[in-house]
Amino acid sequence: MRLYLIRHAEAVPRGTPGYAQDSRRPLTEQGHEQARDISLGLKRLQIVPDVLLTSPYVRAMQTANYLAQALQLSAPPRELSQLRAEAEPAETSTALAPYAQQEHVMLVGHEPHLSAWIAELTAGSGGMRCQMKKAGAACIDIERVPPPSGSGTLRWLLSPKQLALIAKSS
């Protein structure tokens, strides 16, 4: 299975009046632009997931909706609570079970969860550190679901700037 992990685009800052709950913070105007750019970059890379899963948080769902539209997916994004920012990596790996027959799975989530999950998938607990930028993307291959710790292969990790450049290249 090939996993495409996407961090949501820029959201309104924590503590912004009207958004007391972290889960309700939406994308900023720049975040909407980032989400469009990375979606077009991933389209240019000819990535077409079999399923698109997203954290239930507003900013992740908004980012996932841009991806679904740009990639012309036939089904809308599905919520997966194990993609919340506070989720444990092992919990997210186990949550892949219903999708074990899919070849390409795209997941939209948050930091620090995504970086911790990348580390767990590819190097095992404590074996690697990385940080996904807002609107960044990673590609990881796994051989089975749930993937054993350290068994995944990191194919690439792209920043939002790199994805935007890919989107704009001719």
N, C-alpha and C positions, 0 to 999 in steps of 0.2 A: 504494500500500500504506500502511496506517496501522499504525504501530508504537506499542505501549504498553510503555514501559520502566518496570520496577518494581525498586526497590532492596530487597533482603531486609530483613526485620524485625530487631530487636535480637538480637544473638547474645552468647554468653558472651565475656568479654573475652579478648584475646590473652594468652597466658601462664597461663591457668587450668590448674591441675593436671589431668592426664588428657587434655588437648587440645593436645599438642605440635605437631601439624600444623594449620596454619591452616584447611585445607580440611575438617577434621573438627569444627569448632566448631558446636554446635547453637544453636537459638534459646533465649533465656531464657524464663521464664514470661511476662514482659512482652512479649517478642517474639512469643510465640504469640498473645497478646491483640491485638497490633498487626496481625499477619497476618490474624486473623479480621476485625478492624475494616476494614482496607483492602479486603479481599475483598468484604465486604458493601457498602462504599462504591462499589466498581467495579460490583458487581451492580446497585446502585440507579441507576447511570448507564447501565445497560443495555448494558454492554460485554460482548460475546461474541466472543472471538478464535477464528479458524479453527484456530490452533495455539498452544500454550503451550510456550515454550522456556526452559530454565533452566541456569544454571551447574551444574557437577557438585558444587559445594561443598554440604555438608549444610544449612547455614542457608538457602541459596537454594532447595534442593530442598524443604525444609519449607515455606517461604513459597509456593512454586509449588503445592504440594499443597493448601494452604488455598484458593488461587485456583481451582484446578481443581474443588474441591468446591463452593465458593460459586457459581461461575459455571456449574455443572452441565455441565461439558465431557464429551463422550463419550469422549475419549482422555486418557490420563495425560500429564503434562508430559514433554517430550523433553529430554534433556541436550544441551547445545551447549557444547563446551569453550571456544569463542571468547567466552564470557561470563564467564570467570574474571577476577578482579580485575586481573591483570597482562596481560591481552590488549590488543592494539593495536586502536584503533577501526577502522582499515581492514580488519583481519583479520575483525572481527565483521561489517562491511558485506559482505564477500565471502562469508562463511558463510551469508548470507541466500539465496544462489542456489537451493538446493533448495526454497525456500518462495516463489519469485517469483510463483507463480500465486495465492497466498493474498491476501485483501483485508485481514485483520486479524491481526496477529502480536503476541503478548504475550511479552516477554522479561524474565526475572528475573536480576539480576546484582548487581554490587558497585561501590563507589567505590574508587578514583577513575575506574575505567573508564567507568561510565555517563555521568558528567558530561563526560568527554573525548569520548565518542562523540556525545553531544547537541551539543556544540560543533562537532565535525567535520561532523556531518550538516547543521546549520543555518547555520553561519557560516564553515566552513572552518577550517583549522589556525590556532589562535591568535586567532580572531576573536571569541570569546565565552567567558565564564566563568560557570559555574553550579555549584551543589552540591546533589546530591540527598540529602535526609535519609533516615535508615533508614526503610523502609516508605513512601517517597515514590513518586510515579508521574509519568510524563511521557507526552505523546501527540505524535507526530511523523508528518507525512505525507511520504512519498517517492514520486517518480514512476517510478523504475525501480530494478532490483537488478542489481549493487550500485549504491547511490546515489552520484552524484558529490559530491565535497566541497562543502559549502555549499548543496546543492540542496534540503534538507529544510525543512519548515515546522513550527515549534513551535506546536502548537495549545493545549496547556496543560501546566502543571507544578504538581502538587498536593502539599502536605505530608501526612504521616500524620494530623495533627489535622484538616485539611480533609476528608480521606476519611472519618475517623471521624464527623465532624459530618454529612456526607452520608448515611452509613449509618444514623444515628440520626434523621434528619429524617423528618417524616411527610408 
